[in-house]
């Protein structure tokens, strides 16, 4: 019974076309190759799977290359990525199932694909993403004035993140996958419950030219993208970039980006919190969310203070007015002990 990766890959390669028809069903055969958009079964033609060839090496049957992303691998990689699997035992079990081979002992049932937009799907997306340092995601944040990203463990980068667009919008039909900044949404105990995606344009390091370049998935209510662990003092706001902008000047202040006004109002606060800063966006929904969360914080015994931007939000302040003006504005709104603690004096 094959137990190692090389033997499973060899057996899969013996019937490479059948593997492709099953796991890369949105592609088609072209001569000696199977073409598809990418290893995650996106429609397109940038990925080529060799259907015949020598027994080993780059020219072997089952080897593939994605000309758009420079990714490459074998048919085990195809199974892993197209099914959204993470651990090798899951990939091996799925390969054995396809090949009708006996299960390895101890046996594990192959994990089905996670339901779309579920917490499990968010966790699998996070597992497939990579550290964002040196990537397009970092360049995008730098262009927004956010340059100090130390300690941002809640951020990753995905080079080709699936985008399901609006068929009525011509921008959404141009490309099915874009690079994306991925942010982990977690509960207070650190358990990942969702993910936030910001799709990016590789040509400009700006948001991708699609109808909805930002979307969240998973269980968001009560949870947030957390930076640091809140104990007694923290700041909360709507947008990821709003919170990251404040962290440029308050890097040691625990912070939560709730991702929308509705979710900010419902944010779960840690027990024992005694001061909550609320970063308010200057619009009616932002005002209502801050008022609601402030009432909840005060009812729980915490002091609630509102941070007001000079313009529409704190990222706009950072980009248009500069860090020094933003620092001066924050200094006037923070309690004296927090000014010293976070370097805002």
C-alpha positions as CSV (number, residue, x, y, z in Angstrom):
1,X,0.0,0.0,0.0
2,X,1.5,3.4,-0.9
3,X,2.1,5.5,2.2
4,X,4.6,8.1,1.0
5,X,4.0,11.2,-1.2
6,X,6.2,10.1,-4.1
7,X,4.4,6.8,-4.6
8,X,1.0,8.4,-4.4
9,X,2.1,11.1,-6.9
10,X,3.4,8.4,-9.3
11,X,0.1,6.5,-9.2
12,X,-1.9,9.7,-9.7
13,X,0.3,10.6,-12.7
14,X,-0.4,7.3,-14.4
15,X,-4.0,8.6,-14.9
16,X,-3.3,12.3,-14.9
17,X,-6.2,13.3,-17.2
18,X,-8.7,11.5,-15.0
19,X,-7.3,13.4,-12.0
20,X,-7.6,16.7,-13.8
21,X,-11.1,16.0,-15.0
22,X,-12.2,15.3,-11.4
23,X,-10.3,18.0,-9.4
24,X,-9.8,20.7,-12.1
25,X,-13.2,20.3,-13.8
26,X,-13.3,24.0,-14.9
27,X,-10.4,23.3,-17.3
28,X,-10.0,21.3,-20.5
29,X,-7.5,19.2,-22.4
30,X,-5.3,21.0,-25.0
31,X,-3.0,18.5,-26.7
32,X,-0.7,16.9,-24.2
33,X,-1.8,19.4,-21.4
34,X,-4.7,20.2,-19.2
35,X,-5.3,23.9,-18.9
36,X,-7.1,25.7,-16.2
37,X,-7.0,29.1,-14.3
38,X,-5.1,27.9,-11.3
39,X,-4.5,25.0,-8.9
40,X,-7.7,25.9,-7.0
41,X,-9.8,25.1,-10.1
42,X,-10.4,28.7,-11.2
43,X,-11.6,29.0,-14.8
44,X,-8.8,30.2,-17.1
45,X,-5.8,29.1,-19.0
46,X,-2.7,30.1,-17.1
47,X,-2.0,26.7,-15.5
48,X,-0.7,23.8,-17.5
49,X,-0.7,20.2,-16.3
50,X,1.4,17.7,-18.3
51,X,-0.7,14.6,-19.1
52,X,2.2,12.5,-20.4
53,X,5.9,12.5,-20.2
54,X,8.9,10.8,-18.6
55,X,8.8,9.0,-15.3
56,X,10.3,11.8,-13.1
57,X,11.5,15.4,-13.2
58,X,9.9,18.6,-14.4
59,X,8.7,17.0,-17.6
60,X,6.9,14.1,-15.9
61,X,3.2,13.5,-16.3
62,X,1.2,15.2,-13.6
63,X,3.7,18.0,-13.1
64,X,2.1,21.5,-13.5
65,X,3.1,25.1,-13.7
66,X,1.0,28.3,-13.3
67,X,2.5,30.9,-15.7
68,X,0.7,33.7,-13.9
69,X,1.8,33.0,-10.3
70,X,5.0,30.9,-11.0
71,X,3.5,28.2,-8.7
72,X,4.3,24.6,-9.6
73,X,3.9,21.1,-8.2
74,X,2.4,17.7,-8.7
75,X,-1.1,16.1,-8.6
76,X,-1.0,15.9,-4.8
77,X,-0.7,19.6,-4.7
78,X,-3.7,19.8,-7.0
79,X,-5.8,17.7,-4.6
80,X,-4.7,19.7,-1.6
81,X,-5.5,23.1,-3.1
82,X,-8.6,22.2,-5.1
83,X,-10.2,20.5,-2.0
84,X,-8.9,23.1,0.5
85,X,-7.1,20.5,2.5
86,X,-4.2,21.4,5.0
87,X,-2.6,18.3,6.5
88,X,-0.8,15.7,4.4
89,X,-2.8,12.8,5.9
90,X,-6.0,14.5,4.5
91,X,-4.4,14.8,1.1
92,X,-3.1,11.3,1.1
93,X,-6.5,9.9,2.2
94,X,-8.3,11.8,-0.6
95,X,-5.7,10.5,-3.1
96,X,-6.2,6.9,-1.9
97,X,-10.0,7.4,-2.2
98,X,-9.6,8.6,-5.8
99,X,-7.3,5.7,-6.6
100,X,-9.6,3.2,-4.8
101,X,-6.7,2.1,-2.6
102,X,-7.1,0.8,1.0
103,X,-7.0,3.4,3.7
104,X,-3.9,3.8,5.7
105,X,-4.2,2.9,9.4
106,X,-5.4,4.5,11.4
107,X,-8.1,5.5,8.9
108,X,-9.4,9.0,8.6
109,X,-12.5,10.1,6.7
110,X,-11.5,12.7,4.0
111,X,-12.7,16.1,5.1
112,X,-15.3,17.6,2.7
113,X,-14.8,21.1,1.3
114,X,-15.8,23.7,3.9
115,X,-19.1,25.5,3.2
116,X,-18.6,28.8,1.4
117,X,-18.1,31.8,3.8
118,X,-18.0,29.5,6.9
119,X,-15.5,29.8,9.7
120,X,-13.9,26.6,8.4
121,X,-13.5,28.1,5.0
122,X,-11.9,31.2,6.5
123,X,-9.5,29.0,8.4
124,X,-8.5,27.1,5.3
125,X,-8.0,30.4,3.4
126,X,-5.8,31.6,6.2
127,X,-3.8,28.4,6.1
128,X,-3.2,28.8,2.4
129,X,-2.0,32.4,2.7
130,X,1.6,33.4,3.5
131,X,3.4,36.0,5.6
132,X,2.8,39.4,4.1
133,X,6.2,40.9,4.6
134,X,7.7,41.9,1.2
135,X,4.5,41.2,-0.7
136,X,2.0,43.3,-2.6
137,X,-0.1,43.5,0.6
138,X,2.7,45.2,2.5
139,X,3.2,47.6,-0.5
140,X,-0.5,48.4,-0.4
141,X,-0.4,49.3,3.3
142,X,2.7,51.4,2.8
143,X,1.0,53.4,0.1
144,X,-1.8,54.1,2.7
145,X,0.8,55.6,5.1
146,X,0.9,52.5,7.2
147,X,4.6,51.6,7.5
148,X,5.1,50.2,11.0
149,X,3.6,46.7,10.8
150,X,5.6,45.1,13.6
151,X,3.5,42.7,15.6
152,X,0.7,42.4,13.0
153,X,0.3,38.7,13.2
154,X,-3.3,38.9,12.1
155,X,-2.3,39.8,8.6
156,X,-1.3,37.5,5.7
157,X,-1.1,37.6,1.9
158,X,-2.7,35.4,-0.7
159,X,-1.3,35.7,-4.3
160,X,-4.5,34.4,-6.1
161,X,-7.6,34.7,-3.9
162,X,-10.9,33.7,-5.6
163,X,-13.2,36.6,-6.2
164,X,-16.9,35.9,-6.9
165,X,-18.1,39.1,-8.6
166,X,-21.3,40.6,-10.0
167,X,-21.9,39.2,-13.5
168,X,-23.6,42.5,-14.3
169,X,-20.5,44.5,-13.6
170,X,-17.9,44.4,-16.4
171,X,-15.0,44.9,-13.9
172,X,-15.9,41.7,-12.2
173,X,-15.7,39.6,-15.4
174,X,-12.1,40.7,-16.2
175,X,-10.4,38.4,-13.7
176,X,-11.6,35.7,-11.3
177,X,-8.7,35.8,-8.9
178,X,-6.7,38.7,-7.5
179,X,-3.9,39.0,-4.9
180,X,-5.4,39.8,-1.5
181,X,-4.5,41.1,1.9
182,X,-6.0,38.6,4.4
183,X,-6.9,39.5,8.0
184,X,-7.8,37.0,10.6
185,X,-11.0,37.6,12.5
186,X,-10.8,36.1,16.0
187,X,-12.9,35.8,19.2
188,X,-11.5,37.1,22.6
189,X,-10.0,33.6,23.3
190,X,-8.0,33.8,20.1
191,X,-10.1,31.3,18.1
192,X,-10.3,32.2,14.5
193,X,-13.9,32.7,13.4
194,X,-13.6,34.5,10.0
195,X,-11.4,36.3,7.6
196,X,-11.4,39.7,5.8
197,X,-10.1,40.0,2.3
198,X,-8.9,43.2,0.5
199,X,-8.3,42.3,-3.2
200,X,-5.4,44.2,-4.7
201,X,-4.3,45.3,-8.2
202,X,-0.8,44.0,-8.8
203,X,-0.2,46.8,-11.4
204,X,-0.8,49.6,-9.0
205,X,-0.6,48.3,-5.4
206,X,-4.1,49.8,-4.9
207,X,-7.4,48.0,-4.3
208,X,-8.4,45.8,-7.2
209,X,-10.8,47.4,-9.8
210,X,-13.8,45.2,-8.9
211,X,-17.2,46.2,-7.6
212,X,-16.5,45.1,-4.0
213,X,-12.8,45.0,-3.2
214,X,-13.3,44.3,0.5
215,X,-15.3,41.4,1.9
216,X,-15.5,39.4,5.1
217,X,-16.4,35.8,5.6
218,X,-17.2,33.6,8.6
219,X,-18.6,34.4,12.0
220,X,-18.1,38.2,12.5
221,X,-20.7,39.2,15.2
222,X,-18.9,40.0,18.4
223,X,-15.5,39.3,16.9
224,X,-12.8,41.4,15.3
225,X,-9.3,41.6,13.8
226,X,-7.3,41.9,17.0
227,X,-3.8,43.5,17.4
228,X,-2.5,42.6,20.8
229,X,-4.4,41.2,23.8
230,X,-6.7,43.7,25.6
231,X,-6.6,43.6,29.4
232,X,-7.5,47.0,30.8
233,X,-7.2,49.5,28.0
234,X,-7.9,49.2,24.3
235,X,-9.0,51.0,21.2
236,X,-11.8,49.8,18.8
237,X,-12.9,51.0,15.4
238,X,-14.6,49.9,12.2
239,X,-12.0,49.7,9.4
240,X,-8.8,47.7,9.3
241,X,-6.9,50.7,7.9
242,X,-8.3,53.0,10.6
243,X,-7.0,50.8,13.3
244,X,-3.6,50.2,11.6
245,X,-3.3,54.0,11.2
246,X,-3.8,54.5,14.9
247,X,-1.2,51.8,15.6
248,X,1.4,53.9,13.8
249,X,1.3,56.2,16.8
250,X,0.0,53.9,19.5
251,X,1.9,50.6,18.8
252,X,1.5,49.1,22.2
253,X,-2.2,49.9,22.6
254,X,-4.3,46.7,22.0
255,X,-6.7,47.3,19.2
256,X,-9.7,45.7,17.4
257,X,-11.0,46.4,13.9
258,X,-14.6,45.2,13.9
259,X,-14.9,45.7,10.0
260,X,-18.2,47.5,9.9
261,X,-20.4,49.9,12.0
262,X,-22.9,47.1,12.7
263,X,-20.1,44.8,14.0
264,X,-18.5,47.6,16.0
265,X,-21.7,48.1,17.9
266,X,-21.8,44.4,18.7
267,X,-18.1,43.9,19.6
268,X,-17.6,41.6,22.6
269,X,-15.4,43.4,25.2
270,X,-13.0,41.7,27.5
271,X,-13.9,41.3,31.1
272,X,-12.1,43.7,33.4
273,X,-11.7,46.4,30.8
274,X,-11.6,49.8,32.5
275,X,-11.0,52.2,29.5
276,X,-12.2,51.9,26.0
277,X,-11.2,54.3,23.2
278,X,-13.6,54.4,20.3
279,X,-12.2,55.5,16.9
280,X,-15.2,57.1,15.2
281,X,-15.7,57.4,11.5
282,X,-17.4,60.6,10.5
283,X,-20.7,59.3,9.1
284,X,-24.1,58.6,10.7
285,X,-23.5,54.8,10.9
286,X,-20.2,55.4,12.6
287,X,-21.7,57.8,15.1
288,X,-24.5,55.4,16.0
289,X,-22.1,52.4,16.4
290,X,-19.8,54.4,18.7
291,X,-22.7,55.6,20.9
292,X,-24.1,52.0,21.2
293,X,-20.7,50.4,22.1
294,X,-19.9,53.3,24.5
295,X,-23.2,52.7,26.3
296,X,-22.4,48.9,26.6
297,X,-18.9,49.6,27.9
298,X,-20.1,52.1,30.6
299,X,-22.8,49.6,31.6
300,X,-20.0,47.1,32.2
301,X,-18.1,49.5,34.3
302,X,-15.5,50.8,31.8
303,X,-14.8,54.4,30.8
304,X,-15.6,55.1,27.2
305,X,-13.8,57.9,25.3
306,X,-14.4,58.8,21.7
307,X,-11.4,59.5,19.3
308,X,-12.6,61.9,16.6
309,X,-10.6,62.3,13.3
310,X,-10.1,65.7,11.7
311,X,-11.3,64.4,8.4
312,X,-13.5,61.4,7.5
313,X,-11.4,58.7,9.2
314,X,-8.0,58.3,10.8
315,X,-6.4,56.8,7.7
316,X,-7.4,59.9,5.7
317,X,-5.9,62.0,8.5
318,X,-2.6,60.0,8.3
319,X,-2.4,60.2,4.5
320,X,-3.5,63.8,4.0
321,X,-2.4,65.6,7.2
322,X,0.6,63.5,8.1
323,X,1.7,61.6,11.2
324,X,2.7,64.7,13.2
325,X,-0.8,66.3,12.9
326,X,-2.4,63.0,13.7
327,X,-0.2,62.6,16.8
328,X,-1.1,66.1,18.0
329,X,-4.8,65.4,17.5
330,X,-4.6,62.1,19.4
331,X,-2.6,63.6,22.2
332,X,-5.4,66.0,23.0
333,X,-7.9,63.1,23.2
334,X,-6.0,60.5,25.2
335,X,-5.9,60.2,29.0
336,X,-2.5,61.5,30.2
337,X,-1.3,58.0,31.3
338,X,-2.0,56.6,27.8
339,X,-0.2,59.5,26.1
340,X,3.0,58.6,27.8
341,X,2.5,54.8,27.5
342,X,1.9,54.9,23.8
343,X,4.4,57.6,22.8
344,X,1.9,60.2,21.8
345,X,3.5,63.1,23.7
